[in-house]
């Protein structure tokens, strides 16, 4: 029998979270073509000394948060995401990192066009997104050792983005 005052095992999903400044966004096609920004934060509730930050095909290493967030805008057969940055050497096991409690601000910037990343061929931006409803999603993947054993995690959150005429 477990004591009612016994502490529950920690889960990394309770330590890392994503927070958007607003529940949805609306932009005109013209605003998007001139460049828009969507602010958000990654919140880390407490220090974690052993984590392996994993990339989701971005060829980047952990940033100041100790994580590797992947941002993307999706829907209606349209996509903007920096998932193809060409050939890169990365660790399939992830990058050893530490998390420090805090609020880490981010700013997604976009010019209204399709793109999957520069690739290793200098992939140009694609066609503009048409009027419609889309999802802006942030994903964070890794392996944590919060309870003395490693467990993979994939934390995601999203908001709706509407493009108007």
Residue pairs with C-beta under 8 A, 6 or more apart in sequence:
9 146
9 147
10 146
10 147
11 146
12 48
12 51
12 142
12 144
12 146
12 151
12 153
12 155
13 153
13 155
14 45
15 44
15 45
15 46
15 48
15 99
15 146
16 42
16 43
16 44
16 45
16 67
16 99
16 140
16 153
16 155
17 42
17 43
17 45
17 155
17 157
18 40
18 41
18 42
18 43
18 69
18 138
18 140
18 155
18 156
18 157
19 40
19 41
19 42
19 43
19 157
20 38
20 39
20 40
20 157
20 159
21 38
21 39
21 40
21 41
22 159
23 159
23 160
24 159
24 160
24 161
24 162
25 36
25 38
25 136
25 159
25 160
25 161
25 162
26 161
26 162
26 163
26 164
27 36
27 161
27 162
27 163
27 164
28 163
28 164
28 165
29 112
29 128
29 129
29 130
29 131
29 163
29 164
29 165
32 110
32 111
32 112
32 128
32 129
32 163
33 111
33 112
33 128
34 111
35 109
35 110
35 111
36 109
36 110
36 111
36 112
37 107
37 108
37 109
37 110
38 107
38 108
38 110
38 136
38 159
38 161
39 105
39 106
39 107
39 108
40 105
40 106
40 108
40 138
41 103
41 104
41 105
41 106
42 65
42 67
42 69
42 103
42 104
42 106
42 138
42 140
43 102
43 103
43 104
44 65
44 66
44 99
44 100
44 101
44 102
44 103
44 104
45 101
46 101
47 98
47 99
47 100
47 101
48 66
48 98
48 99
48 144
48 146
49 98
50 96
50 98
50 144
50 145
51 66
51 67
51 96
51 97
51 98
51 99
51 142
51 143
51 144
51 145
52 93
52 94
52 95
52 96
52 97
52 142
52 143
52 144
52 150
53 61
53 62
53 66
53 67
53 68
53 94
53 95
53 97
53 141
53 142
54 68
54 93
54 94
54 95
54 141
54 142
54 143
54 152
55 61
55 68
55 70
55 90
55 94
55 141
56 68
56 70
56 83
56 139
56 141
57 70
57 83
57 84
57 85
58 68
58 70
58 82
58 83
58 85
58 117
59 85
59 86
59 88
59 90
60 68
60 85
61 68
61 95
62 68
62 95
62 97
63 69
63 104
64 104
65 99
65 102
65 104
66 97
66 98
66 99
66 100
67 97
67 99
67 140
67 142
68 95
68 140
68 141
68 142
69 106
69 138
69 139
69 140
70 81
70 82
70 83
70 138
70 139
70 140
70 141
71 81
71 82
71 106
71 108
71 136
71 137
71 138
72 79
72 80
72 81
72 83
72 136
72 137
72 139
73 79
73 80
73 81
73 108
73 110
73 129
73 134
73 135
73 136
73 137
73 161
74 80
74 81
74 134
74 135
74 137
75 132
75 133
75 134
75 135
76 129
76 130
76 132
76 133
76 134
78 114
78 129
78 130
78 132
78 134
79 114
79 115
79 116
80 110
80 113
80 114
80 115
80 129
81 115
81 116
81 117
82 115
82 116
82 117
82 118
83 116
83 117
84 116
84 117
84 118
84 119
84 123
85 117
85 118
85 119
85 120
86 117
86 118
86 119
86 120
86 121
87 120
93 143
94 142
94 143
97 142
106 138
108 136
108 138
111 125
112 128
112 129
112 163
113 125
113 126
113 127
113 128
113 129
114 125
114 126
114 127
114 128
114 129
115 123
115 125
115 126
116 123
117 123
129 163
130 163
131 163
131 164
131 165
132 162
132 163
133 160
133 161
133 162
133 163
134 160
134 161
134 162
134 163
135 158
135 159
135 160
135 161
136 158
136 159
136 160
136 161
137 156
137 157
137 158
138 156
138 157
138 158
139 154
139 155
139 156
140 153
140 154
140 155
140 156
141 152
141 153
141 154
141 155
142 152
142 153
143 150
143 151
143 152
143 153
144 150
144 151
144 153
